[in-house]
Amino acid sequence: MARINQRAIDKHLKDIVKGYERAAKRNPIRVPIQTEATGTGGTMPGRDTAEGDPTLARLLVWLDEQAQQNPSHYIDLTRFVEEQQLPDEDPAVLAFELEQRDLVSVVRGMGELPQVHLTDAGRAAIHRLKKLRLDRAARLRYTMDAFHRWLFDTAGDQKPINPVLFLTTPAAYFAGSEITGTELFEALAHLAQHQLIEHIDTEPPTVAITPQGVSCALTGGSVQDHVSQPRPGTTYNNYMPNAKGVIIGEQQHFAQNVTEGIDPTLFVQLAGYIGQVSPILGMPDEDRVELERVAEDLHAEATSRNPEPGRLRQFATQLKDKLLEGASTMAATQGIQMAEQALGGLMQ
């Protein structure tokens, strides 16, 4: 494994980190709401699987390389621990963990460390790893989560720390491949954008976890789970529709006015949806506030005793236009489709 050039990375980080907050504001990183889906339609492996464990995933890739050189030989995992510089790992334990998952077969000798040979299931797991490592969105999600957990464990008391140190840890691997400096910088920008970390102007540059970042770590979920949650105090926390299209928490105020040929259900759902997802659309604060104001106006009109078709059309069209202009996430696309559906029903 190539050694990390710490001096070169530090210099690179110094040049890039100072601008990542400005870059994040100008061009926010947008990540789909469906955080578990990968670009190939699969799902992220759980951390209780070999593919989801950074060390075991590295080991599988290493075993694949060794097996290609010596297809019929059993392999001593002591070499892996030494070559990958993992003094805290026990080769015997690694072998047993893979054996429990039927990824290797193990031969045991009296007084000797077990040696392993890949099974068909192990080869299939390696194939999945090689496909998964090409999924850029999955890599970014993993990098954000892994760095955030490392930062909390290492400097959870909010002391500044050089983020490049993360690249020297066993966790800085995704699907058996190294996390790059560029991928780390992108993850830092996303974490800073959502106020989970803050940049400290030191030499070398450092970052510190924020109180919000600590809260995120304590929930035990992913970073994307945290940033996808509506912010406390938002007007629309209880405005999402249930399976029947009724707005939860608003049933006592909402009666469908079908006597005048107007069914405001879709407009109420649209307003509630925008209120829920507005924090994750990646829009500038000024635009986001205006979007939420229009959604509130739409909700008020749609739940009034006698909704006016012209005002429903006006507010829904404004929401659609603002989404088209200021956001390009999957959440925004869903909002645009809901607006079109509501407007289409109004025109019938």
N, C-alpha and C positions, 0 to 999 in steps of 0.2 A: 504494500500500500504506500502510495506516495506520501511523503511528509508534507504537512501544511507549512507554507512559507508565511509565518506569522507577521513578519515585517511588511511584506507585500500586501497582505490582506488588510492590515491596520491602515496602511496608506490609502488603499482603495476605499476602505470604509470612511476614512476621514473626508475624502472627496465627495462621497455619495450621501452619507448620512445627513450632512448639514442641509441638503436640499430635499430630503424625502418627505418632510412634513409639507413643504410648499408644493411639491409634486403631487402629494396625496390630495391636497385641496383642489388643485387644478384638474387632475385626472384621477378621481377616486377609483380604487380597485373595486370591481363589482363581482360578487360571488353569488351564484344562484342560491335560492332558498333551499332547494333540495340538496342538502349538504352531504348526504350519504351516497348519492348517485355519481358514478364516474362518467367520464366522457365516452366510454365504450358501453354504457348501459349497465355496468355491473355495480357492485357495492364495495365500499371500503372493507378490508378484512378487519375483524375485531382484534383487540389487543391480546385476547386470550388465545389467538391462533398463532402458528409459526410465522405466517406471512405478515401478521400485524405486529409482531415483536421485532424491533430493529436488529437485535443481535441474532436471533434465530433466522431472520430473513437473510442477513449477511452470510450466515453459516451455510444456508442452503445454496446460495449463489457460489460460495467458495467450494462447496462439495461438487457442484456441477462442473466447475473448472477442473478440479482434481480428477473427476470421473472421466472427463474427456481426454485427459492425459494418460490415465491408467484405468480403462473401463472395467476390468475384472478384479481390481484390487480393493481390499478393505482399507479404510483411511483412518489414521490416528488423529483425533481432534486436538491433541496437544499442539500440533503444528498450527492449527487455526488460531488458537489462543495466543501463541507466540508471534505469529506473523501479523495478526491484527492488533497486537499490543493491548490485550484485554486481561490484565493480571487478576481481576476480580472474578473472572469466569472459571468455573470448574469444567474441564472437558468431559468428565463422566456425567455430570448433571446435564450438560448440553445434549449428550448422546441419548440419555434417558428421556429427555423432553421430546426429542424428535421421534424416538421409538414409540412413545405413548401415542403419538399422532400418526403412527404407521408411515412415517416419511423416510425412515431408514430401518435397515435390519442391523442388529448389533451382534458381534461375536465377542465372547468373554473368555479370557484366559486367566489362569491362576496367577494372582499377583500382578496382573497387567491391566492397564487402562483399556476400556472397551474400544473396539474399532468398529467403524460403520460402513455401510454400503447403501446407496440410494435405492429405494423401492420405486415401483411405478407411481405410487401416490406422491412420492417425493419429487419425481420428475414432473408430474403434472403441476405440483405447487410451484416449482421453479418456472414453468411456462407461464403460469398466472402472474408471477412476480415480474417477469420480463415485459409482459403487456401492461401491467399496472404502473410500472415506473415511467411509462411514456405519457401518462395522464397528467397534464399540467395542473389542472384544477385540483386533483387529488393530492399532488405533491405540495401545492400551496397550502391546502387545508392542513395537511400533516405538519408542514414546517411551522405554521402558526401555532398549532397545538403543542408540538414538541418544544419549541422555543419558550412558549408561555409557561409550560409546566417546569422546564428547566430554570427559568428566571424566578418563578415562585419558590422552587426548592432551594435555589442557590442564594437569592437575594430578596426573599419575600418580605424582609423588613424595610424594603424600599431603598436600600443602599444602591448607588450607581454601580454598574458593572459593564465591562467591555463585552458587547454581544458576540464578538467574533470568537470568544472562548467556547461558545456553544458548538462551533464547528469541530472542536477537538473531542467531543463527547460521543459515546456510543449511540446516543439518540439521534445524532445528526446523519441518519441514513433513512432513506425511504425505499421500500421494496428492494433492499440490498444494495442500493446505489447511494453515493455520497450526496448530501445536500450541498449545493454550490453557494458561493458568496452572493451571487445575484439573486438566488431564490431566498436567501436569508434577508437581503435588503428589501425585497418585495413583501415578505412577511412582516418585517419591522414597520414598513409604511402602513400596512393594513392595521396592525395592532395600534400604532400611534393614531391613525385616523379615528379609531373607535375608543381612544383614550384609555387603552389597557396598559400602555407603556408611555413614558415620556422621554424625550431626548435630552441629555445633559451635556452642555457644551464644555467638555473637558478635553484633556489631551492625554491619551487617545480618547476619542468620543465614547461616551457610555450611555446606557439607558437605565431607567429604573421602573419598576412596576408601580402602577398607580393604585389607589384604594379600589377603584373599579376593577382593575386587573386582579387584585387579591380576591374580590368578591366573585369574579368569574372563576378563578381557580377553586374556590371553596365549594362551588356548586357541583363540581365534578363532571360537568358537561364539556362540550367542545367550545372553542372560541366562536364558531359560527352559530352554535345554538344560542350563545349569549348575545351576540350582536343582532340576531334575528328577532329577539324578543322586543315587543313594544316597550318604549321607555316608560318608567313610572309616571303617572299623572296624565298620560295621554288621554284625550277626550274619548277615544274609541275603544277602550279596553273591553267593553261589554257589548260592542256593536256587531260582532260577527254573527252571521245567520246560522241556525241549526239546520238539520237535515230537511226540515219542511220549509226552509226559507224565511223563518221568523227570526227577528233579531233578538238574540238572547239579552235579557235585561231591559228590553224596550217594549215587551209585549203589551204592557198596560197603556202605552202611548200610541201603538202602531195598529191602525185598522186599514185593511186594503180597501181603497175606494174604487170598486168595480162598477158602481152604479153609473158613473160618468164615463165609463169606457177607459178608465185609467187604472193600471195596476202598478203601483209604485214599488213593488217588491224588489225589482232588479236595481232600482236607483238607491234604495236603502242598503242593499248588499254592496253596491259599488262604493258608497260613502264609507261604510264600515270597513271594507277591505283597504281602501286608501289610508284610513286612519291607522290601521294595523301595520301596514308595510312601509309607510312613509319614512321611518327612520333608517331603512336599509336600501333605499333607492339610490343612494349616492349623490343626491342633489345638494347644491349649496343651501345653507341654512335659510337664506332669504326666500329662495324658491320653494323649499320644503314647507316653510310656514304659510306661504300663500296657497300651496296645494292643499294643506290641511284646512285652511280657512274656507276654500271653495267646497271641500268635502263636507265640512260642517254645515255650510249653507244648503248643500244638496240634501243632507240628512234631515235638516229642519223642514225643508219644503216637502220632501217625500213622506215624512211622518205627520205632516199637518192634516187637519180635517179635510181640507179641499185642495189637494196639490194642483198647481197650475201647470199644464203641459209645457207652456213656453219657458217657465223658469226651470223646470226639470231638464228640458233640452239645453238651456243656456249653461247650467252648472255642469251637466254631464259632458257637454262639448268642451268646456273650459278644462275639465280634468283630463280629458283625452288629449287635448292639445298640449297641456303642460307635461304630460307623460311622454309624448312624442318628442318634445323639445329638450327635456332635461334629464331623461333617464333611459338606460338601455339594458336593464337587468331583466331576468325572467319575471320578477315580481311586477315590473312596469308593463311588460308585454301582457301579462294576465290582466292587469288593470285596464289596459287599452281594449282588450277583447271584451271585458265586462261592460265597458262604456258603450262599445259598438252594439252589444247585445241589447242593452237597456234602450239605447236610442232607436234601434231597429224595431223594438216592440212598441215604442211610442208612435212610430210612423205608420203602423198597421191600421 
